[in-house]
Amino acid sequence: MVDRKHMKAAGIFWLVMLTGCGGSEVRSDAEAPKNRPEPECTSLLGRPLYAGKVNEERLAAVDAKLSADPDNLNLLLEKGLLLEDARQFTRAIALYSARLTKEPGNVTLLRRRGHRYINVRKHAAAIADLKRAASLHTFEKVQSLGYKNNLHWAIWYYLGLAHALDGDLEAALSAFRKSHTYSADKTSLLASTNWIHNLLRRLDRPKEASEIIAPVKEGMGYSGNYYKNILVYKGVKKESDVFNEATARGFVLGTMGYGMANWRRANGDVEGADRLLRKVANAMSWHSNGVMAAEAELARRK
């Protein structure tokens, strides 16, 4: 039976970085003040990555509520979300870890901590959490469920991402295929489809790659960065119709830039792909899936 309490909690306070969603932009390393704190983490290429400032007033309000109701999972997740919004992922991980010592089988917390381990480049720890979540969760295919509520989809999606960043493309493909099965809204469907396509192209399986994107068509009410990527993959749009390498910033650069770099390589433009990959890997939105993927790919070449 699906853990409805955990599903509800995950839906109320869930930040998912899929199609340009996520915390607000912080300044780049060059723009950061000289008295900045220690880095939140270091990229796989050696770049120090900095968190922003948490909303202290809101954090204090949540802490006061938690003091009065310390077992309230929704409040704990709300606090975690405030930390995640500020890219203070290490503090969020510590928060989830403390609760997991009391509830080691809490699937929602394992999913959340696993995701944030990905952000701080601890792929093995992320894989361990997400595999455990998958082993404990009872999966159910639903017909209509927003991605923010869809724990069935998210466990597999982030496990796929962790495997991809760790360089295990076959394991990543398997997990993303499962996430595709449990997608129940357009956002989750497109996100899974995008990753499956790109992995299949990297594994030199173009026929399967074409098949996975075939159902996605214009006029179906889709939108977002992954949708634009898929239109290019299908040949419906040219890259120049949807993406400008010179001006792209933030999550557009991360999500579409990584997708277009893969597309360029698949079509023989290795130089253009590598140039864009380097730009994506150094983008400000260092917690974006595409930025992390570009960085991991470049790091594996060293």
Beta strands, then each sheet from edge to edge (+ up, - down):
strand 1: 41-42
strand 2: 48-49
sheet 1: 1+ 2-
end
